[in-house]
Amino acid sequence: MQQFPSLSIVIPSWNQGRFIERTLLSILRQDYPGSVQVIVSDGGSTDETVEVLKKYEDRITWWSARDKGFVDAVTKGLAEVTGEIIAIQSSDDYYLPGAFRRMAEGFQHHPEAGFISGGEYGIDLQNNVEYANSFTGPITPHSILFQFVPPQHATFVRREVLERTGGMRVEVDMCADIDLWYRVAHFAPGHSIPDMLAAYQLHPDQRTATSPKWFPNLVKMVESCEQNPVYGGQFKLTEEERRNLYTYWEINWTAKRSPAEARPIALRKLPNLLSYSPRTRRSILGVTVNPFVKELVPTALLQRLRLATATPPILPPGVDLNWWKS
């Protein structure tokens, strides 16, 4: 018999009034037999957010008061949850139809899983799909570091497992969601299902991906867990894995902020290129060899090559990104 566990969704919010109604409707219009609790933890938005929340206040729990940022907002929301399963959804992202049923099926098929994660579409402001991202299989601390990071907006975690972690940590605020799934996976591995569960809204006002805090926060996430006897007793990197992972992270996240700053870092690694893993080698070559090739190849030819290789994701038949409007 199909089981439909109770679900609590925490939505940290700050000045995303142009998106948050879509987020709410993608929850309220789900065809899900189980109970769904919606908690909006707003940090005192000054745009139209509060007006939208008042519109649905008979169906949601919400407040709007100054907080200390993303982690603080989520923590306050988690203090109010009652569901067996917990989700943390951003106020500018939203669920796809059937997401909650697919989640319930995932937990039923994988009862050992501490959390279930699905795929995502990344969309621009014109609703064009920029990318489609999914993964199928077990989610472990190792897989989070080296294969697939569970997207926050498409992940559902058992409350009892989340509570064992103590929730999000402010000391790694830039990657607090990744850190949460990483620590949860130490207690109970997750499982990624092939279903696309959510849409991730790309826009200029997001928490920046170019922050200099990314690399040190990710390293702190790993190091602090390994130094903790509870987490460290479950999983630790080998020195070779650590060398490859930290090199990859340093180059990748520096390049997002400044390719010019990333290039000398990668050049120092170039003499030992073959000693790195394929993923780390690609990151090194991406910021050293690729710029050099671009200088040699005529611009017109590069443009033709991009046109020839570009394959934007295509939505499968029947997928309607605007389903929440109906």
C-alpha positions as CSV (number, residue, x, y, z in Angstrom):
1,M,0.0,0.0,0.0
2,Q,1.3,3.5,-0.9
3,Q,2.4,5.5,2.1
4,F,2.2,9.3,2.2
5,P,4.2,10.6,5.1
6,S,3.4,14.0,6.6
7,L,5.6,16.8,5.1
8,S,6.8,20.1,6.5
9,I,8.3,22.6,4.1
10,V,10.4,25.5,5.4
11,I,10.8,28.5,3.1
12,P,13.5,31.0,4.1
13,S,12.5,34.3,2.4
14,W,14.0,37.7,1.8
15,N,12.7,40.2,-0.9
16,Q,11.7,37.6,-3.4
17,G,8.1,38.8,-3.7
18,R,8.1,38.4,-7.5
19,F,8.7,34.7,-7.1
20,I,7.3,33.5,-3.8
21,E,3.7,33.1,-4.9
22,R,4.9,30.6,-7.5
23,T,6.8,28.8,-4.8
24,L,3.7,28.6,-2.6
25,L,1.3,27.6,-5.4
26,S,3.7,24.8,-6.4
27,I,3.2,23.4,-2.9
28,L,-0.5,24.1,-2.4
29,R,-1.5,22.7,-5.8
30,Q,0.3,19.4,-5.4
31,D,-1.8,16.3,-5.7
32,Y,-0.7,14.8,-2.4
33,P,-2.9,12.8,0.0
34,G,-0.6,13.3,3.0
35,S,-0.6,16.4,5.3
36,V,1.6,19.3,4.2
37,Q,2.8,22.0,6.6
38,V,4.1,25.2,5.0
39,I,6.3,27.5,7.0
40,V,7.7,30.8,5.6
41,S,10.5,32.3,7.6
42,D,10.8,35.8,6.2
43,G,13.6,38.1,7.2
44,G,11.6,41.3,7.1
45,S,11.1,41.8,3.4
46,T,10.5,45.3,2.1
47,D,9.0,44.3,-1.3
48,E,5.6,42.7,-2.0
49,T,6.5,39.5,-0.1
50,V,4.3,40.2,3.0
51,E,1.3,41.0,0.8
52,V,1.6,37.7,-0.9
53,L,2.0,35.9,2.4
54,K,-1.2,37.5,3.8
55,K,-3.0,36.2,0.7
56,Y,-2.3,32.6,1.8
57,E,-2.2,33.0,5.6
58,D,-5.1,30.6,6.1
59,R,-3.0,27.8,4.6
60,I,0.5,28.6,5.7
61,T,2.4,29.6,8.9
62,W,4.5,32.7,8.4
63,W,6.3,35.6,10.0
64,S,8.3,38.6,8.8
65,A,10.9,39.8,11.2
66,R,14.6,40.7,10.9
67,D,16.9,37.7,11.1
68,K,20.6,37.0,10.7
69,G,20.4,35.5,7.3
70,F,19.7,32.2,5.5
71,V,20.8,29.8,8.2
72,D,19.0,31.7,11.0
73,A,15.8,31.8,8.9
74,V,15.9,28.1,8.2
75,T,16.7,27.4,11.9
76,K,13.7,29.4,13.0
77,G,11.5,27.5,10.5
78,L,12.8,24.1,11.6
79,A,11.8,24.9,15.2
80,E,8.2,24.8,14.1
81,V,8.0,21.7,11.9
82,T,5.7,18.8,12.8
83,G,6.1,16.5,9.7
84,E,7.8,13.2,9.4
85,I,9.6,14.5,6.3
86,I,11.2,17.9,6.0
87,A,12.1,20.0,2.9
88,I,13.8,23.4,2.7
89,Q,12.6,25.3,-0.4
90,S,14.0,28.7,-1.5
91,S,11.4,31.5,-2.1
92,D,12.5,31.8,-5.7
93,D,12.5,28.1,-6.7
94,Y,9.5,25.8,-7.0
95,Y,8.3,22.2,-7.2
96,L,7.2,20.4,-10.3
97,P,3.8,18.5,-10.5
98,G,3.8,15.2,-8.7
99,A,7.0,16.0,-6.7
100,F,5.6,15.0,-3.4
101,R,4.2,11.7,-4.7
102,R,7.5,10.9,-6.3
103,M,9.2,11.7,-2.9
104,A,6.9,9.3,-1.1
105,E,7.5,6.6,-3.6
106,G,11.2,7.1,-3.2
107,F,11.1,6.6,0.5
108,Q,8.8,3.5,0.1
109,H,11.2,1.9,-2.4
110,H,14.3,2.9,-0.4
111,P,13.2,2.6,3.3
112,E,16.8,2.7,4.4
113,A,17.3,6.2,3.0
114,G,17.7,9.1,5.3
115,F,16.7,11.5,2.5
116,I,15.4,11.4,-1.1
117,S,16.7,13.8,-3.7
118,G,15.4,14.3,-7.3
119,G,16.5,16.1,-10.4
120,E,16.2,19.8,-11.3
121,Y,15.7,22.1,-14.2
122,G,17.7,25.4,-14.1
123,I,15.6,28.1,-15.8
124,D,16.3,31.7,-16.7
125,L,14.0,34.7,-16.2
126,Q,12.3,34.0,-19.5
127,N,11.5,30.4,-18.4
128,N,14.0,28.9,-20.8
129,V,15.7,25.7,-19.5
130,E,19.4,26.4,-19.1
131,Y,20.3,22.9,-17.8
132,A,18.8,19.7,-16.6
133,N,20.5,18.0,-13.7
134,S,19.8,14.6,-12.2
135,F,21.5,11.5,-10.7
136,T,20.3,8.1,-9.7
137,G,21.6,5.9,-6.9
138,P,22.8,6.0,-3.3
139,I,24.0,9.3,-1.8
140,T,26.9,9.0,0.6
141,P,29.4,11.5,2.0
142,H,31.8,10.3,-0.7
143,S,29.3,10.7,-3.5
144,I,28.4,14.3,-2.4
145,L,32.0,15.3,-2.6
146,F,32.9,13.6,-5.8
147,Q,29.8,12.9,-7.9
148,F,26.5,14.8,-7.2
149,V,25.4,17.4,-4.7
150,P,21.8,17.0,-3.8
151,P,19.9,20.1,-4.8
152,Q,18.3,21.8,-1.8
153,H,15.1,22.6,-3.7
154,A,14.6,18.9,-4.7
155,T,15.6,17.1,-1.5
156,F,13.4,15.7,1.3
157,V,14.9,14.4,4.6
158,R,13.5,12.3,7.4
159,R,13.0,14.6,10.4
160,E,14.5,12.1,12.9
161,V,17.7,12.0,10.9
162,L,17.9,15.7,10.4
163,E,17.5,16.3,14.1
164,R,20.5,14.2,14.8
165,T,22.7,16.7,12.9
166,G,21.4,19.7,14.9
167,G,20.4,21.4,11.7
168,M,22.3,23.9,9.6
169,R,25.6,25.4,10.8
170,V,26.3,29.2,10.5
171,E,30.0,28.7,10.4
172,V,29.7,27.3,6.9
173,D,26.8,29.5,5.8
174,M,27.8,29.8,2.2
175,C,27.4,26.0,1.7
176,A,25.1,25.3,4.6
177,D,22.7,23.2,2.6
178,I,25.5,21.0,1.2
179,D,26.9,20.7,4.7
180,L,23.5,19.6,6.0
181,W,23.1,16.8,3.4
182,Y,26.8,15.8,3.9
183,R,26.3,15.4,7.7
184,V,22.9,13.7,7.3
185,A,24.5,11.2,4.9
186,H,26.9,10.2,7.7
187,F,24.0,8.9,9.7
188,A,21.8,7.5,6.9
189,P,22.7,7.4,3.2
190,G,20.3,9.1,0.9
191,H,19.0,8.0,-2.4
192,S,18.7,10.0,-5.6
193,I,15.7,9.2,-7.9
194,P,15.6,9.9,-11.6
195,D,12.4,12.0,-11.4
196,M,12.7,15.8,-12.0
197,L,11.2,17.3,-8.8
198,A,11.9,21.1,-8.9
199,A,12.9,24.1,-10.9
200,Y,15.9,26.3,-9.9
201,Q,15.4,30.0,-10.8
202,L,18.6,31.6,-12.2
203,H,18.7,35.4,-11.6
204,P,21.1,38.1,-10.6
205,D,19.8,38.5,-7.0
206,Q,20.7,35.0,-5.9
207,R,23.2,34.3,-3.1
208,T,26.3,34.8,-5.2
209,A,28.2,31.8,-6.6
210,T,31.3,34.1,-6.9
211,S,31.8,34.6,-3.2
212,P,35.3,34.1,-1.9
213,K,33.8,32.1,1.0
214,W,32.9,29.1,-1.1
215,F,36.3,27.3,-1.1
216,P,37.2,27.9,2.6
217,N,33.6,27.0,3.7
218,L,33.7,23.7,1.8
219,V,37.1,22.8,3.3
220,K,35.8,23.7,6.7
221,M,32.8,21.5,6.1
222,V,35.0,18.5,5.5
223,E,37.7,19.2,8.1
224,S,35.3,20.0,11.0
225,C,33.4,16.7,10.3
226,E,36.5,14.7,10.2
227,Q,37.6,16.2,13.5
228,N,34.3,15.3,15.1
229,P,34.4,11.8,16.5
230,V,30.7,11.2,15.5
231,Y,31.2,12.1,11.9
232,G,34.9,11.3,11.6
233,G,34.2,7.8,12.9
234,Q,31.9,7.2,9.9
235,F,33.9,8.7,7.0
236,K,37.2,10.3,6.2
237,L,39.0,11.1,3.0
238,T,42.3,9.5,2.1
239,E,45.2,11.9,1.6
240,E,45.0,11.4,-2.2
241,E,41.3,12.1,-2.2
242,R,41.9,15.2,-0.1
243,R,44.6,16.5,-2.5
244,N,42.4,16.0,-5.5
245,L,39.2,17.4,-4.0
246,Y,40.8,20.6,-2.5
247,T,42.7,21.3,-5.7
248,Y,39.5,20.9,-7.7
249,W,37.5,23.1,-5.3
250,E,40.2,25.9,-5.2
251,I,40.5,26.2,-8.9
252,N,36.8,25.8,-9.7
253,W,35.5,28.3,-7.2
254,T,38.3,30.8,-7.8
255,A,37.5,30.6,-11.5
256,K,33.9,31.4,-10.9
257,R,34.9,34.6,-9.2
258,S,38.0,35.5,-11.3
259,P,39.5,33.3,-14.1
260,A,42.6,35.5,-14.0
261,E,43.1,34.6,-10.3
262,A,42.5,30.9,-10.9
263,R,45.0,30.6,-13.8
264,P,48.3,31.0,-11.7
265,I,46.8,28.5,-9.1
266,A,46.2,26.0,-11.9
267,L,49.6,26.7,-13.6
268,R,51.4,25.7,-10.4
269,K,49.6,22.3,-10.6
270,L,50.3,21.8,-14.3
271,P,53.7,20.1,-13.9
272,N,52.1,17.3,-11.9
273,L,49.0,17.1,-14.0
274,L,49.0,13.4,-14.6
275,S,49.1,12.7,-10.8
276,Y,45.6,14.1,-10.4
277,S,42.2,12.5,-11.0
278,P,40.5,13.0,-14.3
279,R,38.0,15.6,-12.8
280,T,40.8,17.6,-11.2
281,R,42.9,17.4,-14.4
282,R,40.0,18.9,-16.4
283,S,39.7,21.8,-13.9
284,I,43.4,22.5,-14.2
285,L,43.4,22.4,-18.0
286,G,40.2,24.4,-18.2
287,V,41.8,27.5,-16.8
288,T,45.3,27.0,-18.3
289,V,45.1,25.4,-21.7
290,N,41.7,26.6,-22.8
291,P,42.5,30.4,-22.6
292,F,45.7,29.7,-24.6
293,V,43.7,27.8,-27.3
294,K,41.2,30.7,-27.4
295,E,44.0,33.1,-28.2
296,L,45.2,31.0,-31.1
297,V,41.9,30.0,-32.7
298,P,40.1,32.8,-34.7
299,T,37.0,34.2,-33.0
300,A,34.8,33.4,-35.9
301,L,35.8,29.7,-35.8
302,L,35.2,29.6,-32.0
303,Q,31.7,30.9,-32.5
304,R,31.0,28.3,-35.2
305,L,32.3,25.6,-32.9
306,R,30.1,26.8,-30.0
307,L,27.0,26.8,-32.3
308,A,27.8,23.3,-33.5
309,T,28.3,21.9,-30.0
310,A,25.6,23.8,-28.1
311,T,22.7,21.5,-27.2
312,P,20.3,23.3,-24.9
313,P,18.2,21.0,-22.8
314,I,14.7,20.2,-24.2
315,L,11.8,19.6,-21.9
316,P,10.3,16.1,-22.3
317,P,6.7,16.0,-23.8
318,G,4.1,16.8,-21.2
319,V,6.3,18.8,-18.8
320,D,4.8,22.2,-18.1
321,L,6.9,24.6,-16.1
322,N,3.9,26.9,-15.7
323,W,1.7,24.1,-14.2
324,W,1.3,26.0,-10.9
325,K,-0.8,28.7,-12.6
326,S,-3.7,26.3,-13.3
